[in-house]
Amino acid sequence: MGCFLTNSSLGRKLVMSISGCFLVLFILFHMSMNIVAIFSADAYNMICGFLGASWYALAGTAVLALGVLVHFAYAFWLTWQNRKARGNVRYAVTVTEKGVSWASKNMLLLGVIVLLGLLLHLSHFWAKMQLVELMGQHENSLGLLPTDGAALIKYTFSQWYNVVLYLVWFAALWLHLTHGVWSMLQTVGWANDTWYPRLKCLSGIVATLIFGGFAVVVVWFYIQSLCPCCAC
């Protein structure tokens, strides 16, 4: 089984699909959690406190980190193998894709942007929350409690350059998912004339839901920083 997942092209694509599905589910959860901050800072902080540096949150973080590492490692591996074997032709598609041809040809570039955005996000939030708790400190570098996620969101997205960077990150994630969701399902042979439009629709819905959910939080807190009365 191990040889199939590493030596076979289909096996490597299967690993990409499983790890990608896992990451999409986590992103949907994270998006839902962030939206809570718009309606109630106390409720959001309660969630942050529940997760925090508890053993189950640390275990989840380790699994998530492993999922990200596996997904991106296999992405680079597959891209290198495909280019080595077929030049710039990465996948043998069964139908002609329309609308996201640029995304389909630049998945690695989009993946790199998503990874850089993730590192930025970790420096803004994980390093000032869970890491601070692990180090036994009561305040982060901003003088905030590590469980006061609502205040950290408000501070981070009061700065216009962070808003721009995050929106670019979300846009790259949208493009990556719009092509990636149906592409990974195509690997198992579902992209025929019947399933192709359904998978395309599903991919668009999932990607747009994620982009919209994250973006609305960023924009909401930026507007609130400019005009606090707008949030009332």
Protein Blocks (a to p, Z undefined) as FASTA:
>chain_A
ZZmmmmpmklmmmmmmmmmmmmmmmmmmmmmmmmmmmmomklmmmmmmmnmmafklmmmm
mmmmmmmmmmmmmmmmmmmmmmmmnojalbdcfbdcehjlmmmmmmmmmmmmmmmmmmmm
mmmmmmmmmmmmmnopabdfkopafklmmlmmmmmmmpfklmmmmmmmmmmmmmmmmmmm
mmmmmmnopacfklmmmmmmmmmmmmmmmmmmmmmmmmmmmmmmmmmmlmZZ
